Amino acid sequence: MSRQMSARVIIDESADVLWVELTQNAAEAIRFAAFVLMIVAAFYDLTPGAREAPGVLFAIFGIAAGWSIIALSGREVYVVDTSNGLIDVTASSPLGRYRKRIGVEDVGSVRLVTGGPDNDRLLVELVAPNGDPRVRLPRRLTTLSARDQLEVARVFAERLEVPLRGTQA
């Protein structure tokens, strides 16, 4: 069964493989670029020196647009293959690629957590039997919605046949 949950979470559950793909929400990247454009336009309009040499403002907007393009092209894929006993984690963007493999036996539970630099990102952790996090998702993308966090955690817990823990569970 394949479900498109939001603009950035896709879950595909087949017989032996669970596929979870996370991509950046296009609206978030567009909002960021528009915010930077408004700031650049305000500086251009309010600062006489900016009109004479607008190159710095164009560079700032170019960097923001570049970041948005990189963010939109990034994706994370989590594949749980129970028949082979493996969890494959792949994150890719134009800046590089990350890959990690762990055994399904290395996961003792799935946990809903809040984390990130400002401790405001909704995340899902695959936790080892000793309580140490083995995989945290999403790795680099922004936060999950509360609904997506719970659904992603639920399908991982069901597929791995481990308990789901966390304050939202």
GROMACS elastic network, one bead per residue, 0.5 to 0.9 nm:
[ bonds ]
;  ai    aj funct       b0    kb
    1    11     6  0.83582   500
    1    12     6  0.59204   500
    1    13     6  0.53606   500
    1    14     6  0.64078   500
    2    10     6  0.76275   500
    2    11     6  0.60084   500
    2    13     6  0.63428   500
    2    14     6  0.82707   500
    3     9     6  0.87554   500
    3    10     6  0.60961   500
    3    11     6  0.55372   500
    3    12     6  0.63983   500
    3    13     6  0.87147   500
    4     7     6  0.76183   500
    4     8     6  0.83017   500
    4     9     6  0.65134   500
    4    11     6  0.66936   500
    4    12     6  0.86681   500
    5     8     6  0.75706   500
    5     9     6  0.55779   500
    5    10     6  0.60022   500
    5    11     6  0.75074   500
    5   147     6  0.89014   500
    5   148     6  0.70365   500
    5   151     6  0.88684   500
    6     9     6  0.55462   500
    6    10     6  0.74977   500
    6    25     6  0.84078   500
    6   145     6  0.89986   500
    6   148     6  0.78492   500
    7    10     6  0.83640   500
    7    22     6  0.89368   500
    7    23     6  0.77138   500
    7    24     6  0.77943   500
    7    25     6  0.54936   500
    7    26     6  0.74538   500
    7    27     6  0.86978   500
    8    21     6  0.77153   500
    8    22     6  0.52521   500
    8    24     6  0.56558   500
    8    25     6  0.52544   500
    8    26     6  0.83346   500
    8   144     6  0.86048   500
    9    20     6  0.71264   500
    9    21     6  0.57976   500
    9    23     6  0.66679   500
    9    24     6  0.88786   500
    9    25     6  0.89863   500
    9   144     6  0.84407   500
    9   148     6  0.72255   500
    9   152     6  0.84837   500
   10    19     6  0.78859   500
   10    20     6  0.56746   500
   10    21     6  0.51011   500
   10    22     6  0.65749   500
   10    23     6  0.86663   500
   11    18     6  0.74434   500
   11    19     6  0.57649   500
   11    21     6  0.65758   500
   11    22     6  0.89718   500
   11   152     6  0.77309   500
   11   155     6  0.84649   500
   12    17     6  0.82023   500
   12    18     6  0.59421   500
   12    20     6  0.64376   500
   12    21     6  0.85902   500
   13    16     6  0.80595   500
   13    17     6  0.63399   500
   13    19     6  0.63473   500
   13    20     6  0.85618   500
   13   155     6  0.84295   500
   13   159     6  0.88798   500
   14    17     6  0.53860   500
   14    18     6  0.62483   500
   14    19     6  0.82236   500
   15    18     6  0.81692   500
   16    80     6  0.81001   500
   16    81     6  0.58883   500
   16    82     6  0.57598   500
   16    83     6  0.59241   500
   16    84     6  0.88212   500
   16   159     6  0.89827   500
   17    79     6  0.66776   500
   17    80     6  0.54877   500
   17    82     6  0.65407   500
   17    83     6  0.79259   500
   17   159     6  0.86687   500
   18    78     6  0.78960   500
   18    79     6  0.55581   500
   18    81     6  0.66400   500
   18    82     6  0.84424   500
   18   155     6  0.81501   500
   18   156     6  0.79300   500
   18   159     6  0.72701   500
   19    77     6  0.70830   500
   19    78     6  0.58588   500
   19    80     6  0.66348   500
   19    81     6  0.87944   500
   20    76     6  0.81606   500
   20    77     6  0.57411   500
   20    78     6  0.50908   500
   20    79     6  0.64582   500
   20    80     6  0.86441   500
   20   152     6  0.77184   500
   21    75     6  0.70550   500
   21    76     6  0.56778   500
   21    78     6  0.63809   500
   21    79     6  0.86173   500
   22    74     6  0.87310   500
   22    75     6  0.56473   500
   22    76     6  0.50837   500
   22    77     6  0.64180   500
   22    78     6  0.85573   500
   22   137     6  0.89508   500
   22   138     6  0.72878   500
   22   141     6  0.79113   500
   23    26     6  0.87020   500
   23    71     6  0.84437   500
   23    72     6  0.71422   500
   23    73     6  0.77950   500
   23    74     6  0.62913   500
   23    76     6  0.65377   500
   23    77     6  0.88604   500
   23   141     6  0.72556   500
   24    27     6  0.86423   500
   24    28     6  0.76326   500
   24    29     6  0.76516   500
   24    71     6  0.62121   500
   24    72     6  0.53863   500
   24    73     6  0.77542   500
   24    74     6  0.68608   500
   24    75     6  0.71031   500
   24   141     6  0.61472   500
   24   142     6  0.72507   500
   25    28     6  0.55511   500
   25    29     6  0.69023   500
   25    30     6  0.89920   500
   25    71     6  0.88750   500
   25    72     6  0.73394   500
   25   141     6  0.89647   500
   25   142     6  0.85642   500
   26    29     6  0.52895   500
   26    30     6  0.61747   500
   26    31     6  0.85773   500
   26    68     6  0.86527   500
   26    71     6  0.87264   500
   26    72     6  0.63746   500
   27    30     6  0.50830   500
   27    31     6  0.60069   500
   27    32     6  0.85847   500
   28    31     6  0.51156   500
   28    32     6  0.62426   500
   28    33     6  0.87453   500
   28    68     6  0.88233   500
   28   142     6  0.89718   500
   29    32     6  0.51227   500
   29    33     6  0.62862   500
   29    34     6  0.86194   500
   29    65     6  0.87297   500
   29    67     6  0.83584   500
   29    68     6  0.51228   500
   29    69     6  0.79808   500
   29    71     6  0.71101   500
   29    72     6  0.70463   500
   30    33     6  0.51319   500
   30    34     6  0.60682   500
   30    35     6  0.85198   500
   30    65     6  0.88239   500
   30    68     6  0.71650   500
   31    34     6  0.50604   500
   31    35     6  0.60435   500
   31    36     6  0.86476   500
   32    35     6  0.50939   500
   32    36     6  0.62955   500
   32    37     6  0.85911   500
   32    64     6  0.76705   500
   32    65     6  0.87592   500
   32    68     6  0.75646   500
   33    36     6  0.51912   500
   33    37     6  0.61128   500
   33    38     6  0.86848   500
   33    61     6  0.75889   500
   33    64     6  0.58700   500
   33    65     6  0.59272   500
   33    67     6  0.86799   500
   33    68     6  0.67825   500
   34    38     6  0.61696   500
   34    39     6  0.87041   500
   35    38     6  0.51667   500
   35    39     6  0.64010   500
   35    40     6  0.86997   500
   36    39     6  0.51204   500
   36    40     6  0.61172   500
   36    41     6  0.85170   500
   36    60     6  0.79945   500
   36    61     6  0.63773   500
   36    64     6  0.68241   500
   36    65     6  0.88571   500
   37    40     6  0.50448   500
   37    41     6  0.60031   500
   37    42     6  0.85051   500
   37    60     6  0.89088   500
   37    61     6  0.62280   500
   37    64     6  0.86034   500
   38    41     6  0.50557   500
   38    42     6  0.60832   500
   38    43     6  0.86480   500
   39    42     6  0.50699   500
   39    43     6  0.62354   500
   39    44     6  0.85523   500
   40    43     6  0.51941   500
   40    44     6  0.61208   500
   40    45     6  0.85772   500
   40    57     6  0.57637   500
   40    58     6  0.78104   500
   40    60     6  0.76792   500
   40    61     6  0.70002   500
   41    45     6  0.60361   500
   41    46     6  0.84964   500
   41    57     6  0.83586   500
   42    45     6  0.50605   500
   42    46     6  0.58960   500
   42    47     6  0.81021   500
   43    46     6  0.51950   500
   43    47     6  0.54355   500
   43    48     6  0.86946   500
   43    50     6  0.68349   500
   43    51     6  0.88899   500
   43    57     6  0.79903   500
   44    47     6  0.56452   500
   44    48     6  0.73209   500
   44    49     6  0.81854   500
   44    50     6  0.51674   500
   44    51     6  0.57470   500
   44    54     6  0.72320   500
   44    57     6  0.75660   500
   45    48     6  0.74298   500
   45    50     6  0.79436   500
   45    51     6  0.75238   500
   46    50     6  0.82678   500
   47    50     6  0.54108   500
   47    51     6  0.70998   500
   48    51     6  0.54919   500
   48    52     6  0.69286   500
   49    52     6  0.52463   500
   49    53     6  0.64200   500
   49    54     6  0.81199   500
   50    53     6  0.52010   500
   50    54     6  0.50258   500
   50    55     6  0.82180   500
   50    56     6  0.80664   500
   50    57     6  0.74750   500
   51    54     6  0.55149   500
   53    56     6  0.72954   500
   53    57     6  0.85130   500
   54    57     6  0.53713   500
   54    58     6  0.62902   500
   54    59     6  0.86647   500
   55    58     6  0.51031   500
   55    59     6  0.60736   500
   55    60     6  0.86516   500
   56    60     6  0.62196   500
   56    61     6  0.86750   500
   57    60     6  0.50623   500
   57    61     6  0.62542   500
   57    62     6  0.84802   500
   58    61     6  0.50819   500
   58    62     6  0.59511   500
   58    63     6  0.85813   500
   59    63     6  0.61323   500
   59    64     6  0.86134   500
   60    63     6  0.51924   500
   60    64     6  0.63413   500
   60    65     6  0.86718   500
   61    64     6  0.50542   500
   61    65     6  0.60978   500
   61    66     6  0.84904   500
   62    65     6  0.50325   500
   62    66     6  0.60146   500
   62    67     6  0.85446   500
   63    67     6  0.61313   500
   63    68     6  0.86078   500
   64    67     6  0.50768   500
   64    68     6  0.62246   500
   64    69     6  0.87213   500
   65    68     6  0.50501   500
   65    69     6  0.62821   500
   65    70     6  0.86907   500
   66    69     6  0.51283   500
   66    70     6  0.62140   500
   66    71     6  0.85367   500
   67    70     6  0.50934   500
   67    71     6  0.60023   500
   67    72     6  0.85226   500
   68    71     6  0.50303   500
   68    72     6  0.60687   500
   68    73     6  0.86176   500
   69    72     6  0.51540   500
   69    73     6  0.62631   500
   69    74     6  0.87978   500
   70    73     6  0.52242   500
   70    74     6  0.63422   500
   70    93     6  0.65942   500
   70    94     6  0.62871   500
   70    95     6  0.77068   500
   71    74     6  0.53421   500
   71    75     6  0.84670   500
   71    93     6  0.75594   500
   71    94     6  0.89593   500
   71   141     6  0.77967   500
   72    75     6  0.80833   500
   72    93     6  0.86860   500
   73    92     6  0.83075   500
   73    93     6  0.59054   500
   73    94     6  0.71615   500
   74    91     6  0.73970   500
   74    92     6  0.55330   500
   74    94     6  0.71903   500
   74    95     6  0.88175   500
   74   140     6  0.88993   500
   74   141     6  0.80678   500
   75    90     6  0.82128   500
   75    91     6  0.57489   500
   75    92     6  0.55721   500
   75    93     6  0.65946   500
   75   140     6  0.89860   500
   75   141     6  0.80025   500
   76    89     6  0.73969   500
   76    90     6  0.56335   500
   76    92     6  0.64419   500
   76    93     6  0.89194   500
   76   137     6  0.85715   500
   76   138     6  0.73249   500
   76   139     6  0.77503   500
   76   140     6  0.84861   500
   76   141     6  0.82937   500
   77    88     6  0.79556   500
   77    89     6  0.59170   500
   77    90     6  0.51767   500
   77    91     6  0.63311   500
   77    92     6  0.87000   500
   78    87     6  0.70419   500
   78    88     6  0.57880   500
   78    90     6  0.65205   500
   78    91     6  0.86961   500
   78   137     6  0.88990   500
   79    86     6  0.80641   500
   79    87     6  0.55914   500
   79    88     6  0.51043   500
   79    89     6  0.65717   500
   79    90     6  0.86125   500
   80    84     6  0.89684   500
   80    85     6  0.78348   500
   80    86     6  0.60708   500
   80    88     6  0.65373   500
   80    89     6  0.88550   500
   80   104     6  0.77402   500
   80   156     6  0.81192   500
   80   159     6  0.77996   500
   80   160     6  0.81006   500
   81    84     6  0.56377   500
   81    85     6  0.58477   500
   81    86     6  0.52868   500
   81    87     6  0.61729   500
   81    88     6  0.80649   500
   81   104     6  0.82568   500
   82    86     6  0.64233   500
   82    87     6  0.81256   500
   82   104     6  0.70991   500
   82   159     6  0.78108   500
   82   160     6  0.75865   500
   83    86     6  0.80561   500
   84   103     6  0.87714   500
   84   104     6  0.88943   500
   85   102     6  0.85642   500
   85   103     6  0.55830   500
   85   104     6  0.51748   500
   85   105     6  0.73450   500
   86   101     6  0.67418   500
   86   102     6  0.58390   500
   86   104     6  0.53962   500
   86   105     6  0.85211   500
   87   100     6  0.82214   500
   87   101     6  0.56297   500
   87   102     6  0.52897   500
   87   103     6  0.59428   500
   87   104     6  0.61465   500
   88    99     6  0.73434   500
   88   100     6  0.60126   500
   88   102     6  0.67695   500
   88   103     6  0.87631   500
   89    98     6  0.78514   500
   89    99     6  0.55180   500
   89   100     6  0.50816   500
   89   101     6  0.62003   500
   89   102     6  0.84751   500
   89   135     6  0.83401   500
   90    97     6  0.72476   500
   90    98     6  0.56102   500
   90   100     6  0.66661   500
   90   101     6  0.88341   500
   91    96     6  0.83222   500
   91    97     6  0.56803   500
   91    98     6  0.50376   500
   91    99     6  0.65346   500
   91   139     6  0.78207   500
   91   140     6  0.83734   500
   92    95     6  0.77041   500
   92    96     6  0.58829   500
   92    98     6  0.63199   500
   92    99     6  0.86467   500
   93    96     6  0.54868   500
   93    97     6  0.64124   500
   94    97     6  0.80999   500
  100   135     6  0.88994   500
  102   105     6  0.83296   500
  102   106     6  0.66828   500
  102   107     6  0.85652   500
  102   134     6  0.81136   500
  102   135     6  0.88872   500
  103   106     6  0.53254   500
  103   107     6  0.75947   500
  104   107     6  0.56945   500
  104   108     6  0.86701   500
  104   160     6  0.68267   500
  105   108     6  0.72971   500
  105   128     6  0.84417   500
  105   129     6  0.87012   500
  105   160     6  0.86240   500
  106   126     6  0.88769   500
  106   127     6  0.78844   500
  106   128     6  0.53755   500
  106   129     6  0.69054   500
  106   134     6  0.77836   500
  107   110     6  0.76708   500
  107   126     6  0.59864   500
  107   127     6  0.53236   500
  107   129     6  0.61421   500
  107   133     6  0.87273   500
  107   134     6  0.73431   500
  107   160     6  0.77516   500
  107   162     6  0.77234   500
  108   126     6  0.77004   500
  108   127     6  0.57912   500
  108   130     6  0.77927   500
  108   131     6  0.78444   500
  108   160     6  0.86047   500
  108   161     6  0.88852   500
  108   162     6  0.59570   500
  108   163     6  0.75408   500
  109   125     6  0.83899   500
  109   126     6  0.62274   500
  109   127     6  0.52520   500
  109   128     6  0.68732   500
  109   129     6  0.70690   500
  109   131     6  0.83497   500
  109   157     6  0.68763   500
  109   160     6  0.83755   500
  109   161     6  0.84788   500
  109   164     6  0.59906   500
  109   165     6  0.71264   500
  110   124     6  0.70670   500
  110   125     6  0.57104   500
  110   127     6  0.58108   500
  110   128     6  0.89206   500
  110   153     6  0.62918   500
  110   154     6  0.81393   500
  110   156     6  0.70628   500
  110   157     6  0.57383   500
  110   160     6  0.88984   500
  110   162     6  0.69058   500
  110   163     6  0.62901   500
  110   165     6  0.60825   500
  110   166     6  0.83856   500
  111   123     6  0.85034   500
  111   124     6  0.57813   500
  111   125     6  0.50716   500
  111   126     6  0.64989   500
  111   127     6  0.69233   500
  111   133     6  0.88967   500
  111   153     6  0.70996   500
  111   157     6  0.89099   500
  111   163     6  0.83936   500
  111   164     6  0.57730   500
  111   166     6  0.52614   500
  111   167     6  0.88132   500
  111   169     6  0.84720   500
  112   122     6  0.75401   500
  112   123     6  0.61505   500
  112   125     6  0.64666   500
  112   149     6  0.72171   500
  112   150     6  0.73754   500
  112   153     6  0.69361   500
  112   164     6  0.77591   500
  112   165     6  0.62503   500
  112   167     6  0.68733   500
  112   168     6  0.67639   500
  112   169     6  0.71588   500
  113   121     6  0.82644   500
  113   122     6  0.61650   500
  113   123     6  0.52644   500
  113   124     6  0.59854   500
  113   125     6  0.70584   500
  113   166     6  0.64450   500
  113   167     6  0.77552   500
  113   168     6  0.86100   500
  114   119     6  0.59363   500
  114   120     6  0.59242   500
  114   121     6  0.53521   500
  114   123     6  0.57818   500
  114   124     6  0.83703   500
  115   118     6  0.72057   500
  115   120     6  0.58144   500
  115   121     6  0.51483   500
  115   122     6  0.66570   500
  115   123     6  0.67774   500
  116   120     6  0.63190   500
  116   121     6  0.55387   500
  116   122     6  0.84773   500
  116   123     6  0.86792   500
  116   143     6  0.87359   500
  117   120     6  0.77401   500
  117   121     6  0.83855   500
  118   121     6  0.76699   500
  119   122     6  0.86544   500
  120   143     6  0.79772   500
  121   142     6  0.70423   500
  121   144     6  0.71345   500
  121   145     6  0.89763   500
  122   138     6  0.87550   500
  122   142     6  0.87098   500
  122   143     6  0.52246   500
  122   144     6  0.53563   500
  122   145     6  0.69078   500
  122   146     6  0.69123   500
  122   149     6  0.65589   500
  123   136     6  0.67916   500
  123   137     6  0.56653   500
  123   138     6  0.63284   500
  123   139     6  0.87636   500
  123   143     6  0.67538   500
  123   144     6  0.65266   500
  123   149     6  0.64312   500
  123   153     6  0.89744   500
  124   135     6  0.82598   500
  124   136     6  0.57716   500
  124   137     6  0.53276   500
  124   138     6  0.73552   500
  124   144     6  0.88683   500
  124   149     6  0.64909   500
  124   150     6  0.83188   500
  124   152     6  0.75293   500
  124   153     6  0.60404   500
  125   133     6  0.60823   500
  125   134     6  0.72078   500
  125   135     6  0.56021   500
  125   137     6  0.63584   500
  125   153     6  0.80232   500
  126   132     6  0.87675   500
  126   133     6  0.59342   500
  126   134     6  0.55919   500
  126   135     6  0.50913   500
  126   136     6  0.64540   500
  126   137     6  0.84795   500
  126   153     6  0.86469   500
  126   156     6  0.82596   500
  126   157     6  0.87508   500
  127   130     6  0.79177   500
  127   131     6  0.57704   500
  127   132     6  0.56175   500
  127   134     6  0.53603   500
  127   135     6  0.70946   500
  127   136     6  0.86835   500
  128   131     6  0.52783   500
  128   132     6  0.52846   500
  128   133     6  0.60329   500
  128   134     6  0.59985   500
  129   132     6  0.74817   500
  130   133     6  0.89999   500
  133   136     6  0.69433   500
  135   139     6  0.85384   500
  136   139     6  0.61625   500
  137   140     6  0.80904   500
  137   141     6  0.85887   500
  137   144     6  0.89521   500
  138   141     6  0.57623   500
  138   142     6  0.73471   500
  138   143     6  0.72225   500
  138   144     6  0.76305   500
  139   142     6  0.85113   500
  140   143     6  0.89861   500
  141   144     6  0.86595   500
  143   149     6  0.87474   500
  144   147     6  0.79597   500
  144   148     6  0.58519   500
  144   149     6  0.55332   500
  145   148     6  0.51129   500
  145   149     6  0.59713   500
  145   150     6  0.85981   500
  146   149     6  0.51001   500
  146   150     6  0.62817   500
  146   151     6  0.86495   500
  146   168     6  0.83301   500
  147   150     6  0.53460   500
  147   151     6  0.61831   500
  147   152     6  0.86001   500
  148   151     6  0.50505   500
  148   152     6  0.58942   500
  148   153     6  0.83316   500
  149   152     6  0.53591   500
  149   153     6  0.61019   500
  149   154     6  0.84962   500
  150   153     6  0.51824   500
  150   154     6  0.59734   500
  150   155     6  0.87147   500
  150   168     6  0.73933   500
  150   169     6  0.69442   500
  151   154     6  0.50066   500
  151   155     6  0.62473   500
  151   156     6  0.86313   500
  152   155     6  0.54293   500
  152   156     6  0.63136   500
  152   157     6  0.86691   500
  153   156     6  0.52314   500
  153   157     6  0.60905   500
  153   158     6  0.85729   500
  153   164     6  0.70159   500
  153   165     6  0.89809   500
  153   169     6  0.88547   500
  154   157     6  0.51401   500
  154   158     6  0.60642   500
  154   159     6  0.85122   500
  154   164     6  0.68339   500
  154   169     6  0.87022   500
  155   158     6  0.51156   500
  155   159     6  0.59833   500
  155   160     6  0.84152   500
  156   159     6  0.52078   500
  156   160     6  0.59601   500
  156   161     6  0.81419   500
  156   162     6  0.83559   500
  156   164     6  0.87057   500
  157   160     6  0.52467   500
  157   161     6  0.55871   500
  157   162     6  0.50903   500
  157   163     6  0.60028   500
  157   164     6  0.57826   500
  158   162     6  0.67381   500
  158   163     6  0.81263   500
  158   164     6  0.85670   500
  159   162     6  0.80466   500
  160   163     6  0.88457   500
  164   169     6  0.67688   500
  165   168     6  0.81780   500
  165   169     6  0.60409   500
  166   169     6  0.53685   500
